[in-house]
C-alpha cells in the first residue's frame, strides 16, 4: 500500500474519532443563554400551579399518566414545593421539595434541592429559559426500590407554561422518560 492510501486511511480514522468525540458533547443550560422568558424557579414556582404528565418506558410506550397540584412558597433564597400527584389508576403520591438558590458569581442561577424520595441532593442551574438538574430518585417498583439517575430539563415557554422532560437511567441505560406540562394561572 503506498503512502497516499495509508495517509488517507489514517486521516479517515482520525476524522471518525473526532466525529465520535464531538458527538459526545452534551447540551448544557448555557446553550439557552439569552432565551426568554428568563426562568427563575423562585418566580415561576410561587403560588399555585398545576401540571399533567406521562411516563414512557424505554420503548416509548406510555405506562403512566398523572395530574399534579403544586403550591410553591419562597422566603428569600429558600423555597418549598408541595406536589400532590394523582395517577390515572387512582393512586396518589405527595412529594415535598426543599429548594435553595445558591450564591453564584456573575448572576449564575444555581439551585440545590432535596425531597423524601431523592437520594442526597439535587444540583442544577438555569440559563435563559432553561433549567437542568441531576439527582438520584429512590423509585419503588413491585416492592423493590431502585435508585435511578434523573436528568431533568425544564423550559419556560411563557409566563404561564413550562415544559419538563426527564430521562431516567440505571447503570447508564435509559429505563424511562417523563414529559410534564406545567400551567401557572
Number of C-alpha atoms within 10 A of each C-alpha: 5 6 8 9 10 11 11 11 12 12 12 12 12 12 12 12 12 12 11 11 10 10 9 9 8 7 9 15 19 13 12 17 14 12 15 16 14 22 24 19 21 20 13 20 20 17 15 16 19 17 20 17 20 18 19 18 15 15 10 10 12 14 10 14 17 18 20 22 17 22 17 21 18 18 9 9 12 16 20 21 20 19 20 16 21 17 16 12 9 8 9 13 10 14 15 17 19 19 23 21 20 16 12 11 8 6 8 13 19 21 22 19 20 18 18 13 15 20 15 13 14 19 17 20 22 25 24 20 21 28 26 22 20 18 22 20 20 16 14 11 8 6 7 8 11 13 18 23 23 22 17 20 20 22 25 23 16 15 15 12 16 20 18 19 16 20 21 22 18 14 9 9 12 16 16 21 22 19 18 20 18 23 18 17 10
